[in-house]
């Protein structure tokens, strides 16, 4: 059967439009990450991106534009909020001035898996949407806590409490309430990217940091002691501009949310293995552990939690939304029984 020129042209045009429509159906989100690419936490985020781009082929893709060299780490949350980029992977503490509720994650003794199940992630997402106009997609790399790391052997008082007199302690927004209000330390605030040179030059001789990543940052070249117990939790999450999120197809949102939930769980297990490997390597290199014991240990842990909660409540009360979510946040992000284990 012969086709007329008009029929052939019509068929070709229909095919072209079909292809064009398929091409347009794929959504793309631009993204940045707070820390350099070499850090384990950034690698975890990039793994999430790879998972999304594989499963979301033809539906949704994430285009990573870089890290703090692209947009300063403390400007990234505003960049997402204002639509400069669509997504950022960053600690909630980097935008705590806008959303003090992030301290519920900082003081948490649960993981993202547990708080996803009990409604905690849903609650923190709704607060992000209302206060910042961003979607809280997922709490990644949870279950990792912080230690105090020092150059010289930590001093203990007669009751076994940590004595930070004379310690040049690097601080930041995550743990300053604990370091200053309980330990009584005079902290020197520095971004992560400046700590290596500060340690090298003797500007600081101690810092808080998570259980993993010290080797990646090469801070172990200067730090020789780890104080136990660990405290807090990482508060690393992915936030997405709310207009960009709402503009995605339903299929794209489903892919992103499903992969995020899967990565929340996978990253907990992966980073536990990384922590154990890092601790073993640090021990081989001569890292020594100083354990607080008895009441001194209990007081140390309680202060880390309660000073952070007090900061959160105070800042919430200053906001027009008030502190109405305070009790619900504590209930979902802290389990007293977990401390007893």
C-alpha positions as CSV (number, residue, x, y, z in Angstrom):
1,X,0.0,0.0,0.0
2,X,1.3,3.4,-1.0
3,X,1.4,6.3,1.5
4,X,0.9,9.9,0.3
5,X,3.5,12.5,1.1
6,X,1.0,14.1,3.4
7,X,0.6,10.9,5.3
8,X,4.3,10.3,5.5
9,X,4.8,13.8,6.8
10,X,2.1,13.4,9.3
11,X,3.5,10.2,10.5
12,X,7.0,11.7,10.9
13,X,5.6,14.7,12.7
14,X,3.7,12.5,15.1
15,X,6.8,10.5,15.8
16,X,8.8,13.6,16.4
17,X,6.3,15.0,18.7
18,X,6.1,11.7,20.6
19,X,9.9,11.8,21.0
20,X,9.9,15.4,22.1
21,X,7.2,14.7,24.6
22,X,9.1,11.8,26.1
23,X,12.2,14.0,26.3
24,X,10.3,16.7,28.1
25,X,8.9,14.2,30.5
26,X,12.2,13.8,32.3
27,X,12.6,16.1,35.2
28,X,16.0,17.4,36.3
29,X,17.0,18.8,39.7
30,X,20.2,20.7,40.2
31,X,22.1,20.0,43.5
32,X,25.0,21.0,45.6
33,X,26.6,19.4,48.7
34,X,28.0,21.1,51.8
35,X,31.3,19.3,52.1
36,X,34.2,18.5,49.8
37,X,33.7,15.5,47.5
38,X,36.5,13.5,49.3
39,X,34.6,13.4,52.6
40,X,32.7,10.2,53.3
41,X,29.4,12.0,53.9
42,X,29.6,13.6,50.5
43,X,30.3,10.2,48.9
44,X,27.2,8.9,50.6
45,X,25.1,11.7,49.0
46,X,26.7,11.0,45.6
47,X,25.8,7.4,46.0
48,X,22.2,8.4,46.6
49,X,22.4,10.6,43.4
50,X,23.7,7.6,41.4
51,X,20.8,5.5,42.7
52,X,18.2,8.1,41.7
53,X,19.7,8.6,38.3
54,X,19.8,4.9,37.6
55,X,16.2,4.2,38.8
56,X,14.9,7.5,37.5
57,X,16.3,7.3,33.9
58,X,13.7,8.9,31.6
59,X,11.8,10.2,34.7
60,X,14.0,12.2,36.9
61,X,17.7,13.0,37.2
62,X,19.9,14.9,39.6
63,X,22.6,17.2,38.2
64,X,25.2,17.8,40.9
65,X,26.8,21.2,40.4
66,X,29.5,20.8,43.1
67,X,30.2,21.5,46.7
68,X,31.3,24.5,48.8
69,X,33.5,25.7,45.9
70,X,30.3,26.2,43.9
71,X,28.2,27.8,46.7
72,X,29.5,28.5,50.1
73,X,28.4,25.9,52.6
74,X,26.6,28.4,54.8
75,X,24.8,29.9,51.8
76,X,23.5,26.7,50.3
77,X,20.3,26.4,52.3
78,X,19.3,29.9,51.3
79,X,20.2,29.1,47.7
80,X,17.7,26.2,47.7
81,X,15.1,28.3,49.5
82,X,15.4,31.0,46.9
83,X,15.5,28.6,43.9
84,X,19.1,29.2,42.9
85,X,19.6,25.4,43.0
86,X,16.9,22.8,43.6
87,X,18.5,20.5,46.2
88,X,21.2,20.5,48.8
89,X,22.7,17.9,51.1
90,X,23.8,19.7,54.3
91,X,23.7,19.6,58.1
92,X,20.5,21.1,59.5
93,X,22.8,23.0,61.8
94,X,23.9,25.1,58.9
95,X,20.5,26.7,58.7
96,X,19.5,26.4,62.4
97,X,18.8,30.1,62.7
98,X,15.8,29.6,60.4
99,X,14.8,26.2,61.8
100,X,15.9,25.5,65.4
101,X,13.9,22.3,65.3
102,X,16.9,20.7,63.7
103,X,18.3,20.3,67.2
104,X,15.9,17.4,67.7
105,X,18.0,15.5,65.2
106,X,21.3,16.7,66.8
107,X,20.3,15.4,70.3
108,X,18.6,12.3,68.9
109,X,19.6,8.8,70.0
110,X,17.6,7.2,67.2
111,X,18.3,6.6,63.5
112,X,16.4,7.8,60.5
113,X,14.9,4.3,60.1
114,X,13.2,4.6,63.5
115,X,12.1,8.2,63.2
116,X,10.7,7.5,59.7
117,X,8.6,4.8,61.3
118,X,7.4,6.8,64.2
119,X,6.5,9.9,62.2
120,X,9.5,12.0,63.2
121,X,10.6,12.6,59.6
122,X,7.1,13.5,58.5
123,X,7.0,16.0,61.3
124,X,10.3,17.6,60.6
125,X,9.4,17.7,56.9
126,X,6.2,19.6,57.6
127,X,8.1,22.1,59.7
128,X,10.6,22.6,56.9
129,X,7.8,23.2,54.4
130,X,6.0,25.7,56.7
131,X,9.1,27.6,57.9
132,X,11.5,27.5,55.0
133,X,9.5,26.6,51.9
134,X,11.6,23.4,51.3
135,X,10.9,19.7,51.3
136,X,12.8,17.6,53.8
137,X,13.5,14.6,51.6
138,X,15.5,12.4,53.9
139,X,17.8,12.2,56.9
140,X,21.0,10.5,55.6
141,X,23.9,9.0,57.4
142,X,22.2,8.9,60.8
143,X,23.3,6.7,63.7
144,X,26.8,8.3,63.7
145,X,27.6,10.3,66.9
146,X,30.3,12.8,67.9
147,X,33.4,12.6,70.0
148,X,35.7,15.2,71.4
149,X,39.1,14.7,69.9
150,X,42.2,16.3,71.4
151,X,45.9,16.8,70.6
152,X,47.0,16.3,74.3
153,X,45.8,13.9,77.0
154,X,42.5,15.3,78.3
155,X,42.5,16.5,81.9
156,X,39.9,15.1,84.4
157,X,39.0,16.7,87.7
158,X,38.8,14.9,91.1
159,X,35.3,13.6,90.3
160,X,36.3,12.3,86.9
161,X,34.7,15.2,84.9
162,X,36.3,16.6,81.8
163,X,38.3,19.7,82.6
164,X,38.7,21.9,79.5
165,X,40.6,24.7,81.2
166,X,43.2,26.1,78.8
167,X,41.9,24.0,75.9
168,X,41.8,25.7,72.6
169,X,38.6,24.1,71.4
170,X,37.2,24.5,68.0
171,X,33.5,25.0,68.1
172,X,30.6,25.4,65.7
173,X,26.8,25.6,65.8
174,X,26.3,21.9,66.3
175,X,27.8,21.6,69.8
176,X,28.5,25.1,71.1
177,X,25.6,25.0,73.6
178,X,27.1,21.8,75.1
179,X,30.7,23.0,75.0
180,X,30.0,26.5,76.5
181,X,27.0,26.0,78.8
182,X,28.2,22.7,80.3
183,X,31.9,22.3,79.8
184,X,32.5,26.0,80.2
185,X,34.8,26.1,77.2
186,X,35.9,29.2,75.3
187,X,35.4,28.0,71.8
188,X,36.9,29.2,68.5
189,X,34.3,29.0,65.8
190,X,35.7,27.6,62.5
191,X,34.2,26.0,59.4
192,X,35.2,22.5,58.6
193,X,37.4,23.6,55.7
194,X,39.6,25.7,58.1
195,X,40.2,23.2,60.8
196,X,43.2,21.4,59.3
197,X,45.2,24.6,59.0
198,X,44.1,25.7,62.5
199,X,45.4,22.5,63.9
200,X,48.6,22.7,62.0
201,X,49.2,26.3,63.2
202,X,48.2,25.5,66.8
203,X,45.2,27.9,66.7
204,X,43.1,25.0,68.1
205,X,44.1,21.8,69.8
206,X,40.8,20.0,70.2
207,X,37.6,19.7,68.2
208,X,34.3,17.9,68.2
209,X,33.7,15.7,65.2
210,X,31.8,12.6,64.2
211,X,33.0,9.1,64.7
212,X,34.1,8.9,61.1
213,X,35.8,11.2,58.7
214,X,38.8,12.2,60.8
215,X,41.1,10.3,58.5
216,X,39.5,11.7,55.3
217,X,40.1,15.2,56.7
218,X,43.6,14.3,57.8
219,X,43.0,15.8,61.2
220,X,44.5,12.6,62.7
221,X,47.9,14.0,61.9
222,X,47.4,16.3,64.9
223,X,44.8,14.7,67.1
224,X,45.9,11.8,69.4
225,X,43.0,11.2,71.9
226,X,39.3,10.4,71.6
227,X,37.1,11.1,74.6
228,X,34.2,8.6,75.2
229,X,31.3,8.5,75.4
230,X,30.2,9.9,72.1
231,X,27.2,12.3,72.0
232,X,24.7,13.7,69.6
233,X,23.9,12.5,66.1
234,X,24.7,13.7,62.6
235,X,21.9,15.9,61.2
236,X,22.8,15.6,57.5
237,X,19.8,15.8,55.3
238,X,18.6,16.6,51.8
239,X,16.3,19.5,51.3
240,X,14.5,20.4,48.0
241,X,13.0,23.8,46.9
242,X,9.3,23.3,47.5
243,X,8.2,24.8,44.2
244,X,10.7,22.6,42.4
245,X,9.4,19.6,44.3
246,X,5.7,20.4,43.6
247,X,6.6,20.9,39.9
248,X,7.9,17.4,39.5
249,X,5.8,14.6,38.0
250,X,4.2,12.3,40.5
251,X,6.4,9.5,39.2
252,X,9.5,11.6,39.7
253,X,8.5,12.4,43.3
254,X,7.9,8.7,44.0
255,X,11.3,7.7,42.7
256,X,13.1,10.4,44.8
257,X,11.2,9.6,47.9
258,X,11.6,5.8,47.6
259,X,15.3,6.0,47.0
260,X,15.7,8.5,49.8
261,X,14.0,6.1,52.3
262,X,16.1,3.2,51.1
263,X,19.3,5.3,51.4
264,X,18.4,6.3,54.9
265,X,18.6,2.7,55.9
266,X,21.5,1.7,53.8
267,X,23.7,4.6,54.9
268,X,23.2,3.7,58.6
269,X,24.7,0.2,58.0
270,X,27.4,1.5,55.7
271,X,28.6,4.1,58.1
272,X,28.7,1.7,61.0
273,X,31.1,-0.4,59.0
274,X,33.1,2.7,58.2
275,X,33.2,3.8,61.8
276,X,34.6,0.4,62.9
277,X,37.2,0.5,60.1
278,X,38.3,4.1,61.0
279,X,38.5,3.3,64.7
280,X,40.7,0.3,64.0
281,X,43.0,2.3,61.7
282,X,43.3,5.2,64.2
283,X,44.1,2.7,67.0
284,X,46.9,1.2,64.8
285,X,48.2,4.8,64.4
286,X,48.4,5.3,68.1
287,X,45.1,7.0,68.9
288,X,44.3,6.6,72.6
289,X,40.8,6.5,74.1
290,X,39.9,8.3,77.4
291,X,36.7,7.0,79.0
292,X,34.5,9.1,81.3
293,X,33.0,6.8,83.9
294,X,30.1,6.7,86.4
295,X,28.3,9.9,87.3
296,X,30.8,12.0,85.2
297,X,29.8,9.9,82.1
298,X,26.1,10.2,82.8
299,X,26.3,13.9,83.4
300,X,28.3,14.5,80.2
301,X,25.6,12.7,78.1
302,X,22.7,14.3,79.8
303,X,24.2,17.8,79.4
304,X,24.9,17.3,75.7
305,X,21.2,16.4,75.2
306,X,19.5,18.8,77.6
307,X,21.6,21.9,76.8
308,X,20.8,21.3,73.1
309,X,17.1,20.9,73.8
310,X,17.1,24.1,75.9
311,X,18.6,25.9,73.0
312,X,16.0,24.5,70.6
313,X,13.1,25.5,72.9
314,X,14.4,29.0,73.5
315,X,14.8,29.7,69.8
316,X,11.4,28.1,68.9
317,X,9.7,30.4,71.5
318,X,11.2,33.4,69.7
319,X,9.5,32.4,66.4
320,X,5.9,33.4,65.5
321,X,5.1,29.6,65.2
322,X,6.1,29.1,68.8
323,X,7.3,25.9,70.6
324,X,4.1,23.9,70.0
325,X,6.0,21.1,68.3
326,X,8.7,20.9,71.1
327,X,7.2,17.9,73.0
328,X,6.4,16.0,69.8
329,X,9.9,16.4,68.5
330,X,11.4,15.1,71.7
331,X,9.0,12.2,71.7
332,X,9.9,11.1,68.2
333,X,13.6,11.8,68.1
334,X,14.6,10.6,71.6
335,X,14.1,7.2,73.3
336,X,15.1,7.1,77.0
337,X,15.4,3.3,76.8
338,X,18.0,3.6,74.1
339,X,20.4,5.3,76.5
340,X,20.1,2.4,78.9
341,X,21.2,-0.1,76.3
